[in-house]
Amino acid sequence: MSPEQNRHLAANGQTVLVLDFGSQYTQLIARRIREQSVYSVVHPFDVPIDRVRALAPQAIIFSGGPQSVYADAAPICSREI
């Protein structure tokens, strides 16, 4: 998909946000979404909530890594998300 097509899809409100929690498949997930003619954007799990609101995504995908969700240092996103 060309950058122009991506901008057109984003302008039409067809945005999927992929939050990256360390997965090795994050970019693959975003690419597969784009192949379905849906704009996707990848941000780290700790993206500010204001940025998420500005994107106004129709969907959010949490792309996790191998780290346990029960580990003391497990990544956590904003509760508002």
N, C-alpha and C positions, 0 to 999 in steps of 0.2 A: 504494500500500500504506500502510495507516495505521501510526502509531507503535506501536500495540498489536500489530499483526501482525508488525512488525519485531522487537519484543521477544520475541514467541512463537517466531519462527524462530531468533533468537539463543539463546534458552534451550534449544532443541532441538539445538544444536550445528551448525546449518546456516549457517556463517559463511564468507564469502569476503572476504579482505583484498585491497584494491587499493592497491598502493604507487605513489604519485605521483612520477614522475621529471620532471615538467614537461609532461606531455601536455595538449593542449587537450581531449582526449576522456575524461579520467579520470571526470568526473561522469556522462557519458553511459554509460560502461561500467558504473559502479555502478548506474545506474538500470535498465539492461537486465537486469542480474543480478537486481535486485529484482522486475522484471516477471515473472521466472521463479519467483517465490515463494521466493527464496533471499536471506537477509540478507547485505548487503555493507556494508563499512565502508572508508572511504578514509583513509589516513594518508600523511604524507610519507615519502620513501624512507629517511630517516635515523631512523625510529621506533626507539626502544630495543627490543632483543631481548626484554626482560622483558615489554613491552607485547604483543608478538607472541605470546609464550608464553601470556600471560593470555587473549588472544582465542582461542587454540587453533583457528585457521582450518583448514577442510578443504582450502582452496586459496588460493594467492596469485597475484595477477595483477600483473605489472610493467607500468605504464603510462608509456611513455617519451615524451620530447619530441624536438624536432628536433636537439638538441645531439648531436654525434658521440660515440660511445662511446670513441673513440680520442683525444678532446681532453684536454688536460692537466687541465682543471677539470671533467671529466665527473662527474656524481653517481654515488656508489657506496653501496650498502647494506651492511649488516653481512654478513660472510662466513658467519655462523651462519644467516642466512636462506637 
